[in-house]
């Protein structure tokens, strides 16, 4: 997969939410705005 460029749509991915349910980015497409914030090891269990 080529690197993303500014303005590209984020690729679809799936992660667990805070209750352990699997959520896909595409679940929100056309319904809500989504902000992705990535913090390396900040406030995450190690």
NORWOMO-V732649 format. One record per residue. N is the residue number from 1. SS is DSSP state (H for helix, E for strand, - for the rest). NEAR is the number of other ideal C-beta (glycine too) atoms within 12 Angstrom. Layout:
((N	SS	NEAR) (N	SS	NEAR))
This chain:
((1	-	8) (2	-	6) (3	-	7) (4	-	11) (5	-	8) (6	-	6) (7	-	6) (8	-	10) (9	-	14) (10	-	18) (11	-	15) (12	-	15) (13	-	17) (14	E	13) (15	E	16) (16	E	11) (17	-	12) (18	-	7) (19	-	7) (20	-	8) (21	-	11) (22	E	12) (23	E	18) (24	E	17) (25	H	21) (26	H	16) (27	H	17) (28	H	17) (29	-	14) (30	-	10) (31	-	9) (32	-	11) (33	-	9) (34	-	19) (35	-	9) (36	-	14) (37	-	8) (38	-	12) (39	-	8) (40	-	8) (41	-	8) (42	-	9) (43	-	9) (44	-	8) (45	-	5) (46	-	6))
